[in-house]
Amino acid sequence: MNSHPQNPPFNDFETFAETYAERSQFNSHNAYYERPAMFSLLSELKFKRVLDAGCSGGIYSQWLVKHNAEVVAIDISRKMVQLTQQKLKNQAQVYQADLNQPLTFLENASFDLILSSLTMHYLKNWEEVFKEFSRLLLPEGLLLFSTHHPLMDFQLFEKTDYFQTELIEDYWHSYGDRPVTVHFYRRPLSAMTSALKNAGFSIKQMIEPRPTEECKQYYPQDWEKLSTKPWFLIILAQKNA
């Protein structure tokens, strides 16, 4: 695990998209930690037209469609887009798109909710991304996203300056015979909140999720870790009127 100087638009998941999409349906961190907290929040919100920004294999898009939302889903990975299209058939619009770039094919004020699950930490310039989200949202529209918890990244990768925003190169060992390389950015909490404020958002809720009892049953070691250390952070923000 180490820092990395380059600044590419990351598409690391293209190499193991199918395996990731399959395993994330049932693994500890997604199925029994992040998604239950996100679904709980979503169930309290009202929405009609939703952008799933970083749709991965389409689990969130599928949930949104089942809850009567009109969904547009995007992902940088061509394979993830294909998996989402296969899952949803013709029930949603699915596009390959890079969140580092303006989403010019989407109209101003065309969504009342933008959902982004475990995607933001792959992007360096949050303020520009949030400004684009603001363009796409209706007045007082909502942004719900999950990301790496800043304390977790700081401790896990043994960094010395918490207040730096820096690129991390990580190696995941559970997706095949050889580890896969994944790049993402870690940043302090203050950088996250400042980016939202500067883009015209107000934070409504911030959640440090806890693992479910099912996690304890199926993944007791992960449950112990996720019960005592913050791994992900969930933020619900609202576009200022």
Residue frames relative to the residue before (quaternion, step in Angstrom):
aa qw qx qy qz dx dy dz
M 1.0000 0.0000 0.0000 0.0000 0.00 0.00 0.00
N 0.2360 0.7842 -0.5467 0.1749 3.58 -0.68 1.00
S 0.5882 -0.5435 0.4493 0.3960 3.51 -1.32 0.24
H 0.1685 -0.7825 0.5960 0.0639 3.53 -1.22 0.50
P 0.4222 -0.7732 0.4132 0.2306 3.62 -0.65 1.03
Q 0.6195 0.5935 -0.3676 0.3589 3.62 1.02 -0.53
N 0.2244 -0.7740 0.5809 0.1145 3.57 -1.27 0.38
P 0.1528 0.8158 -0.5434 0.1262 3.61 0.53 1.12
P 0.4890 -0.5568 0.5283 0.4145 3.57 -1.29 0.04
F 0.3150 -0.8163 0.4516 0.1749 3.56 -0.21 1.26
N 0.0257 0.7636 -0.6446 0.0275 3.51 -1.10 0.84
D 0.1123 0.8554 -0.4974 0.0909 3.54 1.07 0.84
F 0.6572 0.5596 -0.3164 0.3935 3.59 1.01 -0.77
E 0.4798 0.6771 -0.4408 0.3420 3.59 1.19 -0.28
T 0.6780 0.5233 -0.2935 0.4246 3.59 1.06 -0.73
F 0.8084 0.1394 -0.0792 0.5663 3.62 1.15 -0.42
A 0.1507 0.8466 -0.4983 0.1106 3.57 1.14 0.68
E 0.6795 0.5027 -0.3083 0.4365 3.59 0.80 -0.97
T 0.6741 0.4931 -0.2968 0.4630 3.57 0.90 -0.93
Y 0.6547 0.5104 -0.3168 0.4588 3.57 0.94 -0.86
A 0.6663 0.5105 -0.3098 0.4465 3.58 0.85 -0.95
E 0.6602 0.5053 -0.3071 0.4631 3.58 1.02 -0.80
R 0.7351 0.4413 -0.2521 0.4486 3.58 0.75 -1.04
S 0.6317 0.5483 -0.3456 0.4252 3.59 1.06 -0.63
Q 0.5272 0.6210 -0.4150 0.4052 3.59 1.23 -0.19
F 0.8273 0.2280 -0.0587 0.5100 3.57 1.05 -0.78
N 0.5330 0.6625 -0.4215 0.3152 3.63 1.13 -0.14
S 0.7006 -0.5058 0.3101 0.3965 3.55 -1.26 0.32
H 0.7358 0.4675 -0.2604 0.4151 3.58 0.68 -1.08
N 0.7228 0.4065 -0.2445 0.5025 3.60 1.02 -0.73
A 0.7843 0.3993 -0.2013 0.4300 3.55 0.51 -1.23
Y 0.8166 0.2562 -0.1070 0.5060 3.60 0.98 -0.76
Y 0.7102 0.3942 -0.2555 0.5244 3.58 1.26 0.30
E 0.7924 0.3056 -0.1714 0.4993 3.60 0.48 -1.16
R 0.7202 0.4772 -0.2856 0.4147 3.59 0.65 -1.04
P 0.6344 0.5210 -0.3743 0.4312 3.66 0.83 -0.71
A 0.6612 0.4957 -0.3101 0.4699 3.59 0.99 -0.78
M 0.6576 0.5007 -0.3065 0.4722 3.58 0.99 -0.82
F 0.6635 0.4972 -0.3111 0.4645 3.59 0.89 -0.87
S 0.6158 0.5482 -0.3455 0.4482 3.58 1.04 -0.72
L 0.6669 0.4785 -0.2923 0.4907 3.57 0.98 -0.83
L 0.6533 0.5311 -0.3164 0.4371 3.57 0.89 -0.92
S 0.6487 0.5439 -0.3220 0.4238 3.56 0.99 -0.81
E 0.6694 0.4843 -0.2942 0.4804 3.59 1.25 -0.35
L 0.6537 0.5341 -0.3007 0.4439 3.59 1.27 -0.27
K 0.3235 -0.6964 0.6000 0.2244 3.51 -1.30 0.45
F 0.1337 0.7899 -0.5850 0.1261 3.58 -0.85 0.95
K 0.2174 -0.7625 0.5971 0.1217 3.51 -1.23 0.63
R 0.8012 0.0785 -0.0115 0.5931 3.58 0.82 -1.00
V 0.0662 -0.8381 0.5385 -0.0569 3.54 -0.55 1.24
L 0.2305 -0.7179 0.6385 0.1543 3.53 -1.17 0.76
D 0.1842 -0.7488 0.6306 0.0877 3.56 -0.80 1.10
A 0.0946 -0.8482 0.5211 -0.0103 3.55 -0.01 1.37
G 0.7693 0.0933 -0.1383 0.6167 3.53 -0.05 1.38
C 0.0505 0.8934 -0.4442 0.0432 3.51 0.90 1.06
S 0.2685 -0.7741 0.5301 0.2184 3.61 1.22 -0.33
G 0.8188 -0.2460 0.1721 0.4892 3.61 -0.84 -0.91
G 0.6406 -0.6026 0.3000 0.3695 3.58 1.25 0.26
I 0.3480 0.7601 -0.4967 0.2331 3.62 1.18 0.23
Y 0.6910 0.4595 -0.2896 0.4769 3.59 0.88 -0.89
S 0.6267 0.5321 -0.3421 0.4551 3.59 0.96 -0.78
Q 0.6405 0.5208 -0.3218 0.4637 3.56 0.98 -0.81
W 0.6457 0.5108 -0.3192 0.4694 3.60 0.95 -0.83
L 0.6644 0.5134 -0.3028 0.4510 3.57 0.92 -0.91
V 0.6377 0.5180 -0.3253 0.4683 3.58 0.98 -0.84
K 0.6631 0.5065 -0.3047 0.4593 3.58 0.95 -0.86
H 0.7063 0.3885 -0.2496 0.5366 3.57 1.24 -0.41
N 0.6351 -0.6354 0.2861 0.3332 3.51 1.13 0.91
A 0.4333 0.6798 -0.4831 0.3417 3.59 1.10 0.58
E 0.3675 -0.6360 0.6184 0.2795 3.52 -1.30 0.47
V 0.1121 -0.8538 0.5082 -0.0145 3.56 -0.44 1.24
V 0.0761 -0.7117 0.6952 0.0665 3.49 -1.22 0.79
A 0.0874 -0.8125 0.5763 0.0028 3.59 -0.69 1.11
I 0.0259 -0.7967 0.6038 -0.0031 3.56 -1.00 0.84
D 0.0623 0.7661 -0.6389 0.0320 3.54 -1.24 0.57
I 0.5202 -0.6459 0.4597 0.3175 3.57 -1.11 0.62
S 0.6652 0.5124 -0.2918 0.4580 3.58 1.18 -0.58
R 0.4463 -0.6933 0.5028 0.2594 3.56 -0.76 1.05
K 0.6698 0.5014 -0.3070 0.4535 3.58 0.95 -0.82
M 0.6283 0.5149 -0.3417 0.4725 3.59 1.03 -0.70
V 0.6167 0.5355 -0.3378 0.4678 3.58 1.03 -0.75
Q 0.6598 0.5042 -0.3070 0.4649 3.57 0.93 -0.88
L 0.6516 0.5123 -0.3169 0.4610 3.60 0.96 -0.84
T 0.6558 0.4981 -0.3109 0.4746 3.58 0.99 -0.79
Q 0.6317 0.5237 -0.3300 0.4666 3.58 1.00 -0.78
Q 0.6522 0.5092 -0.3126 0.4665 3.58 0.97 -0.82
K 0.6711 0.5086 -0.2981 0.4495 3.57 0.99 -0.84
L 0.7881 0.3628 -0.1608 0.4705 3.57 0.91 -0.95
K 0.3147 -0.7434 0.5234 0.2728 3.59 1.26 -0.27
N 0.7596 -0.3225 0.2537 0.5047 3.61 -0.67 -1.09
Q 0.4163 0.7480 -0.4355 0.2785 3.57 1.18 0.45
A 0.7831 0.1489 -0.1004 0.5954 3.60 1.27 -0.12
Q 0.4428 -0.6292 0.5564 0.3138 3.53 -1.31 0.33
V 0.0415 -0.8114 0.5823 -0.0272 3.58 -0.72 1.07
Y 0.0138 -0.8168 0.5741 -0.0553 3.57 -0.75 1.10
Q 0.3864 -0.6435 0.5939 0.2895 3.53 -1.29 0.43
A 0.1897 0.7813 -0.5657 0.1829 3.57 -0.67 1.10
D 0.3566 -0.7215 0.5638 0.1855 3.53 -1.22 0.69
L 0.3791 -0.7539 0.4934 0.2109 3.59 -0.61 1.11
N 0.5444 0.5926 -0.4060 0.4331 3.58 1.26 -0.12
Q 0.7188 0.3949 -0.2179 0.5290 3.58 1.27 -0.38
P 0.6012 -0.5487 0.4194 0.4020 3.61 -1.16 0.47
L 0.3589 -0.7281 0.5492 0.1987 3.55 -1.01 0.87
T 0.0665 -0.8794 0.4711 0.0178 3.53 0.69 1.20
F 0.6211 0.5515 -0.3457 0.4366 3.61 1.18 -0.36
L 0.6619 0.4531 -0.3003 0.5162 3.59 1.31 -0.05
E 0.4522 -0.7329 0.4548 0.2269 3.56 -0.91 0.98
N 0.6241 -0.5256 0.4326 0.3835 3.53 -1.29 0.46
A 0.8708 0.0727 -0.0430 0.4844 3.55 -1.22 0.64
S 0.4038 0.7444 -0.4381 0.3015 3.57 0.94 0.91
F 0.7320 0.3335 -0.2226 0.5509 3.62 1.27 0.05
D 0.2850 -0.7361 0.5767 0.2107 3.55 -1.17 0.52
L 0.7747 0.1401 -0.1184 0.6052 3.59 1.32 -0.10
I 0.0880 -0.7358 0.6676 0.0716 3.52 -1.13 0.81
L 0.1216 -0.7822 0.6108 0.0187 3.54 -0.83 1.11
S 0.0540 0.7887 -0.6104 0.0504 3.56 -0.92 0.90
S 0.1129 -0.8266 0.5513 0.0099 3.55 -0.35 1.29
L 0.8604 -0.1399 0.0714 0.4849 3.56 -0.75 1.16
T 0.4666 0.6650 -0.4355 0.3878 3.53 0.92 1.02
M 0.6316 0.6068 -0.3487 0.3337 3.58 0.90 -0.90
H 0.6458 0.5406 -0.3473 0.4124 3.63 0.99 -0.65
Y 0.6043 0.5314 -0.3706 0.4638 3.61 1.25 -0.07
L 0.6658 0.4794 -0.2774 0.5000 3.59 1.31 -0.10
K 0.4026 -0.7412 0.4856 0.2296 3.58 -0.91 0.88
N 0.8023 0.2910 -0.1371 0.5028 3.58 0.70 -1.09
W 0.1830 -0.8279 0.5229 0.0875 3.56 0.13 1.27
E 0.6286 0.5646 -0.3636 0.3923 3.59 0.89 -0.81
E 0.6683 0.4876 -0.3065 0.4709 3.60 0.93 -0.85
V 0.6331 0.5173 -0.3312 0.4711 3.59 1.01 -0.76
F 0.6737 0.4908 -0.2979 0.4653 3.59 0.90 -0.89
K 0.6177 0.5294 -0.3500 0.4645 3.61 1.05 -0.65
E 0.6431 0.4950 -0.3220 0.4875 3.58 1.04 -0.71
F 0.6165 0.5223 -0.3403 0.4810 3.59 1.03 -0.72
S 0.6361 0.5295 -0.3270 0.4562 3.58 0.98 -0.82
R 0.6231 0.5390 -0.3357 0.4566 3.58 1.00 -0.78
L 0.7162 0.4717 -0.2490 0.4501 3.55 0.95 -0.89
L 0.6714 0.5212 -0.2967 0.4354 3.58 1.14 -0.56
L 0.5178 -0.5849 0.5304 0.3293 3.50 -1.27 0.53
P 0.6383 -0.4850 0.3951 0.4485 3.63 -1.18 0.29
E 0.8300 0.1006 -0.1536 0.5267 3.54 -0.92 1.06
G 0.3205 0.7375 -0.5179 0.2919 3.58 1.17 0.56
L 0.4328 -0.7312 0.4882 0.1991 3.55 -1.24 0.55
L 0.1480 -0.7406 0.6496 0.0872 3.52 -1.25 0.67
L 0.0131 -0.7846 0.6190 -0.0337 3.56 -0.74 1.12
F 0.1569 0.8007 -0.5649 0.1233 3.58 -0.63 1.07
S 0.2302 -0.7241 0.6321 0.1521 3.50 -1.33 0.51
T 0.0099 0.7914 -0.6092 0.0495 3.54 -1.13 0.68
H 0.6718 -0.4430 0.3745 0.4606 3.56 -1.28 0.03
H 0.4555 -0.6543 0.5267 0.2949 3.55 -1.05 0.74
P 0.5021 -0.6935 0.4124 0.3111 3.63 -0.72 0.96
L 0.6399 0.5209 -0.3403 0.4509 3.59 1.02 -0.67
M 0.6228 0.5508 -0.3428 0.4372 3.58 1.00 -0.81
D 0.6867 0.4790 -0.2965 0.4595 3.58 0.78 -0.98
F 0.6424 0.5408 -0.3235 0.4362 3.57 0.95 -0.86
Q 0.7269 0.4267 -0.2443 0.4796 3.58 0.88 -0.92
L 0.6728 0.5301 -0.3108 0.4121 3.56 0.84 -0.97
F 0.7665 0.3425 -0.1821 0.5119 3.56 0.98 -0.84
E 0.4258 -0.7644 0.4201 0.2404 3.55 1.33 0.44
K 0.2095 0.7913 -0.5375 0.2027 3.54 0.83 1.06
T 0.4121 -0.7364 0.4944 0.2084 3.56 -1.20 0.54
D 0.7607 0.2672 -0.1618 0.5690 3.61 1.20 -0.42
Y 0.3129 -0.7895 0.5024 0.1622 3.56 -0.15 1.31
F 0.7177 0.5015 -0.2586 0.4081 3.59 0.97 -0.83
Q 0.5200 0.6159 -0.4219 0.4150 3.59 1.24 0.08
T 0.2508 -0.6754 0.6583 0.2179 3.52 -1.31 0.47
E 0.1335 0.8248 -0.5297 0.1460 3.57 -0.48 1.14
L 0.5231 -0.6474 0.4790 0.2788 3.48 -1.27 0.65
I 0.1583 -0.7782 0.6052 0.0557 3.55 -0.99 0.95
E 0.1684 -0.7355 0.6453 0.1194 3.53 -1.14 0.72
D 0.0408 -0.8182 0.5723 -0.0350 3.56 -0.56 1.20
Y 0.2577 -0.7570 0.5839 0.1401 3.56 -1.26 0.45
W 0.1741 -0.7942 0.5788 0.0622 3.54 -0.63 1.18
H 0.2485 -0.8305 0.4919 0.0806 3.56 -0.74 1.11
S 0.6616 0.5449 -0.3007 0.4183 3.61 1.19 -0.02
Y 0.6416 0.5375 -0.3212 0.4430 3.60 1.18 0.40
G 0.8199 -0.0534 -0.0047 0.5701 3.57 1.00 0.76
D 0.7463 -0.4041 0.2883 0.4434 3.54 -1.32 -0.16
R 0.7739 0.2324 -0.1274 0.5752 3.56 1.11 -0.69
P 0.5623 -0.5998 0.4317 0.3712 3.60 -1.08 0.58
V 0.3076 -0.7241 0.5844 0.1987 3.55 -1.14 0.66
T 0.3882 -0.7234 0.5314 0.2087 3.54 -1.09 0.79
V 0.0259 -0.7912 0.6102 -0.0317 3.55 -0.87 1.02
H 0.1928 -0.7790 0.5899 0.0891 3.56 -0.94 0.96
F 0.1571 0.7665 -0.6173 0.0828 3.56 -1.09 0.69
Y 0.4486 -0.6766 0.5177 0.2701 3.54 -1.33 0.23
R 0.1734 -0.7253 0.6510 0.1417 3.52 -1.16 0.66
R 0.0162 0.7897 -0.6109 0.0531 3.56 -1.12 0.73
P 0.5633 -0.5989 0.4318 0.3710 3.60 -1.18 0.40
L 0.6567 -0.5055 0.3815 0.4095 3.55 -1.25 0.37
S 0.6300 0.5544 -0.3394 0.4249 3.59 0.99 -0.78
A 0.6275 0.5207 -0.3404 0.4682 3.61 1.08 -0.63
M 0.6256 0.5362 -0.3329 0.4585 3.58 1.07 -0.73
T 0.7191 0.4484 -0.2609 0.4623 3.56 0.77 -1.04
S 0.6294 0.5331 -0.3390 0.4524 3.61 1.04 -0.69
A 0.6339 0.5305 -0.3320 0.4544 3.57 1.00 -0.80
L 0.6431 0.5095 -0.3175 0.4754 3.58 1.00 -0.79
K 0.6714 0.5016 -0.3012 0.4550 3.58 0.84 -0.96
N 0.6934 0.4892 -0.2813 0.4480 3.59 0.86 -0.95
A 0.6852 0.4550 -0.2753 0.4977 3.58 1.22 -0.47
G 0.6059 -0.6134 0.3390 0.3764 3.58 1.25 0.15
F 0.5359 0.6008 -0.4163 0.4225 3.57 1.13 0.67
S 0.2033 -0.7279 0.6368 0.1526 3.51 -1.30 0.49
I 0.4187 -0.7089 0.5096 0.2499 3.57 -0.91 0.91
K 0.2293 -0.7817 0.5709 0.1024 3.55 -0.83 1.04
Q 0.8056 -0.0467 0.0821 0.5849 3.56 1.00 -0.81
M 0.0731 -0.7669 0.6368 0.0328 3.55 -1.13 0.74
I 0.0611 -0.8306 0.5526 -0.0319 3.57 -0.64 1.14
E 0.1695 -0.7112 0.6728 0.1135 3.52 -1.11 0.86
P 0.2803 -0.8215 0.4656 0.1723 3.60 -0.05 1.25
R 0.2591 -0.7194 0.6200 0.1758 3.50 -1.36 0.34
P 0.5382 -0.6371 0.4336 0.3412 3.61 -1.03 0.66
T 0.5091 -0.6549 0.4744 0.2946 3.55 -1.19 0.59
E 0.6590 -0.4872 0.3880 0.4217 3.55 -1.31 0.14
E 0.5851 0.5651 -0.3701 0.4487 3.59 1.15 -0.57
C 0.6036 0.5465 -0.3522 0.4615 3.57 1.08 -0.68
K 0.6442 0.5193 -0.3177 0.4630 3.58 0.97 -0.84
Q 0.6672 0.5150 -0.2937 0.4509 3.56 1.04 -0.82
Y 0.7866 0.3563 -0.1673 0.4758 3.57 0.82 -1.04
Y 0.8006 0.1386 -0.0410 0.5814 3.59 1.07 -0.76
P 0.0957 -0.8586 0.4993 0.0660 3.63 0.54 1.11
Q 0.6490 0.5095 -0.3365 0.4539 3.61 0.99 -0.71
D 0.6598 0.4834 -0.3058 0.4873 3.57 0.97 -0.83
W 0.6108 0.5567 -0.3520 0.4395 3.58 1.02 -0.76
E 0.6451 0.5183 -0.3215 0.4603 3.58 0.93 -0.86
K 0.6698 0.4970 -0.2940 0.4667 3.57 0.94 -0.88
L 0.7232 0.4481 -0.2496 0.4624 3.58 0.82 -1.01
S 0.6237 0.5442 -0.3347 0.4503 3.59 1.21 -0.39
T 0.7779 0.3521 -0.1633 0.4941 3.57 1.13 -0.55
K 0.7604 0.2629 -0.1611 0.5716 3.60 1.26 -0.26
P 0.4169 -0.7069 0.5034 0.2704 3.61 -0.89 0.85
W 0.1708 -0.8235 0.5374 0.0613 3.58 -0.56 1.16
F 0.7877 0.0943 -0.0328 0.6079 3.57 0.96 -0.93
L 0.2274 -0.7389 0.6190 0.1388 3.52 -1.36 0.37
I 0.1576 -0.7819 0.5992 0.0691 3.58 -0.96 0.91
I 0.0545 -0.8010 0.5961 -0.0101 3.57 -0.87 1.00
L 0.1266 -0.7403 0.6568 0.0681 3.53 -1.03 0.92
A 0.0132 0.8037 -0.5915 0.0640 3.57 -0.66 1.16
Q 0.2514 -0.7631 0.5802 0.1336 3.53 -1.24 0.52
K 0.4727 -0.6510 0.5186 0.2895 3.53 -1.03 0.85
N 0.4574 -0.6901 0.4888 0.2750 3.55 -0.86 0.98
A 0.5381 -0.6441 0.4418 0.3168 3.57 -1.02 0.82
